Amino acid sequence: MSRAENRIIDRIDRRRERKAETQVRELRRLQIGEDARARVNCAALNFDDPAERLEWLKAAAWKIRALFVSVQDDAGAVAFFGSLAAAHDSVLPRAISKANAERLFTKAANDGGPE
């Protein structure tokens, strides 16, 4: 084989390897997401009373925020949780939800909030 043919074959092989790696990462991401959903559902459904379930969800959200900040940073947490409030399932307009998220996280950063 010529050098040109070898380069073409190497390029095809690298492209296939990248595609396979991307598929593995995507499958792992989906698996992690399903695991998180299942664990949260199991934990939240332990509370029959809606008020208790809401309190558990609030406490869980604070803990998740704290863990998120420990891995990324506070600005990243504000952006991420703001994007959740602005997700297509939400009824809040994006600007309002982002402003609310920034206000709540600023307030939480000032008073510590529950962990």
C-alpha positions in Angstrom: 0.0 0.0 0.0 1.1 3.5 -0.6 1.5 6.2 2.1 -1.6 8.0 0.9 -3.7 4.8 1.2 -2.2 4.2 4.7 -3.2 7.8 5.7 -6.7 7.3 4.5 -7.0 4.0 6.3 -5.6 5.6 9.5 -8.1 8.5 9.2 -11.0 6.1 8.8 -9.8 4.1 11.8 -9.5 7.2 14.0 -13.0 8.4 12.9 -14.5 5.0 13.8 -12.7 5.0 17.2 -14.0 8.5 18.0 -17.5 7.5 17.0 -17.3 4.4 19.3 -15.9 6.5 22.2 -18.7 9.0 21.7 -21.3 6.2 21.8 -19.9 4.7 25.0 -19.9 8.2 26.7 -23.5 8.8 25.6 -24.6 5.4 26.8 -22.9 6.0 30.2 -24.5 9.5 30.4 -27.9 7.9 29.8 -27.2 5.2 32.4 -26.2 7.8 35.0 -29.4 9.8 34.3 -31.6 6.8 34.7 -29.9 5.8 37.9 -30.3 9.3 39.3 -34.0 9.4 38.3 -34.7 6.0 39.9 -33.0 6.9 43.2 -34.7 10.3 43.5 -38.1 8.7 42.7 -37.6 5.9 45.3 -36.5 8.4 48.0 -39.3 11.0 47.2 -42.0 8.3 47.1 -41.1 7.3 50.7 -43.2 10.3 51.8 -46.9 9.9 51.3 -47.7 13.4 52.6 -47.2 15.9 49.9 -46.0 18.5 52.4 -43.3 16.1 53.7 -42.4 15.1 50.1 -42.0 18.8 49.3 -39.7 19.3 52.3 -37.6 16.4 51.3 -37.3 17.7 47.7 -36.2 21.1 49.0 -33.6 19.6 51.3 -32.4 17.4 48.4 -32.2 20.4 46.1 -30.1 22.3 48.6 -27.8 19.3 49.0 -27.5 18.8 45.2 -26.7 22.5 44.8 -23.9 22.2 47.5 -22.5 19.2 45.7 -22.7 20.9 42.4 -20.8 24.0 43.7 -18.1 21.7 45.2 -17.5 20.2 41.7 -18.0 23.4 39.6 -18.6 26.8 41.2 -21.4 29.0 42.4 -21.8 30.8 39.0 -22.1 27.4 37.3 -24.8 26.3 39.8 -26.8 29.5 39.1 -26.5 29.0 35.4 -27.4 25.3 35.6 -30.4 25.6 38.0 -31.5 28.7 36.0 -31.5 26.6 32.9 -33.6 24.0 34.6 -36.2 26.6 35.5 -36.2 27.8 31.9 -36.5 24.3 30.4 -39.3 23.7 27.9 -41.5 22.0 30.4 -41.5 25.1 32.6 -44.2 27.7 32.4 -41.8 30.5 33.4 -40.3 32.7 30.7 -36.5 32.3 30.5 -35.7 35.8 31.7 -37.9 35.6 34.8 -36.7 32.1 35.8 -33.1 33.2 35.4 -33.6 36.3 37.5 -35.4 34.3 40.2 -32.6 31.7 40.2 -29.9 34.4 40.6 -31.9 36.1 43.3 -32.4 32.9 45.3 -28.8 31.7 45.0 -27.5 35.2 45.9 -29.7 35.1 49.0 -28.6 31.6 49.8 -25.0 32.5 49.5 -25.4 35.3 51.9 -27.3 33.4 54.6 -25.7 30.0 54.1 -28.9 28.1 53.5 -29.4 24.5 54.7 -27.1 21.8 53.6 
